[in-house]
Amino acid sequence: MNQVYVITRKQEELFRFLEMNSFVVEDLGNSVYKVTRDEELPVFLSVDDNTIYFEVDLGNFSEYADRDFYFQLLDMNTEILPVSFGINNTNTEDPRLVLVESRVTGDLSEHELLSVFDALELAVDKAEALLKRHIN
């Protein structure tokens, strides 16, 4: 007899789901959350009614920022999809190189959510290699 599989669907609150999957969630206020896992860089989530925005702060690299550096970042964007590099200019005195991604919350699956964290983790590794070349 062939195996028959049944797919079930269960709904879980976002932060409870993350905690059940070994993430630590810290509420920073104003619908912003710091999410950490193991020794990875924190992922900051901003949540509104329809979208979750993900951001990983890689630091201020403005002293290394030349045309070649930005070209390599943009070129690497094609390798790190679905996430991408960006610049957070919230504090104009301290621009931050960030990794960003977003997801619509309407029909967010567990696999889709966890894949964003995995993609961010892989992108951080690639970013570290690129950043080390520019710092040295």
SVG drawing of the C-alpha trace seen along z (x, -y; Angstrom):
<svg xmlns="http://www.w3.org/2000/svg" viewBox="-5 -64 49 66">
<polyline fill="none" stroke="black" stroke-width="0.4" points="0.0,0.0 1.3,-3.5 1.8,-6.0 -0.9,-8.7 0.0,-12.0 -2.3,-14.6 -1.1,-18.2 -2.4,-20.0 -2.4,-23.7 -2.2,-25.3 -2.2,-29.0 0.3,-30.3 1.0,-33.8 4.2,-35.2 6.3,-35.6 5.2,-32.5 6.1,-30.6 9.6,-32.2 10.1,-31.3 9.0,-27.7 11.7,-27.6 14.6,-28.7 14.5,-32.4 14.6,-35.0 12.2,-37.9 12.6,-41.2 9.9,-43.9 11.6,-47.3 8.4,-49.2 6.6,-51.0 6.0,-47.6 9.8,-46.9 11.2,-43.6 14.8,-42.3 15.0,-38.6 18.1,-36.5 19.1,-32.9 22.2,-31.3 25.3,-33.5 23.8,-35.2 23.5,-38.9 20.1,-40.2 17.3,-40.6 15.1,-43.6 11.4,-43.2 9.0,-46.1 5.5,-44.9 2.4,-46.7 -1.1,-45.5 0.0,-43.9 3.8,-43.6 6.8,-42.4 10.0,-44.2 13.3,-42.4 16.6,-44.3 20.1,-43.2 22.5,-46.0 26.0,-45.3 27.5,-48.5 28.8,-51.9 31.1,-51.3 31.1,-54.8 34.9,-55.1 35.3,-52.2 32.5,-53.3 33.9,-54.0 32.5,-53.3 34.0,-49.9 32.5,-49.0 29.0,-50.0 29.3,-48.2 30.3,-45.0 27.4,-45.3 24.9,-45.9 26.5,-43.0 26.2,-40.7 22.5,-41.5 21.8,-39.1 23.6,-36.3 21.7,-36.9 18.1,-37.0 15.5,-37.2 17.3,-39.6 19.3,-42.7 21.7,-45.3 20.5,-48.7 21.5,-51.8 19.6,-52.9 19.9,-56.7 17.5,-57.1 20.5,-58.8 22.2,-60.8 25.3,-61.1 25.6,-57.3 24.4,-55.7 24.2,-51.9 24.8,-49.2 21.9,-46.8 20.3,-43.6 16.6,-44.0 13.6,-41.9 9.9,-42.1 6.9,-39.7 3.2,-40.2 1.5,-38.8 -1.8,-37.7 -0.9,-34.1 2.6,-33.7 3.7,-30.1 6.2,-28.7 8.5,-27.7 8.4,-31.2 9.1,-32.9 12.0,-30.6 13.5,-30.8 13.8,-34.6 15.9,-34.1 18.0,-31.4 18.5,-33.7 19.6,-36.6 22.1,-34.3 23.6,-33.2 23.7,-36.8 25.5,-37.9 28.2,-35.3 28.7,-36.5 28.7,-40.1 31.3,-39.4 33.7,-38.1 33.2,-41.1 33.5,-43.6 36.8,-41.9 38.3,-42.5 37.5,-46.2 38.6,-46.7 42.0,-45.0"/>
</svg>
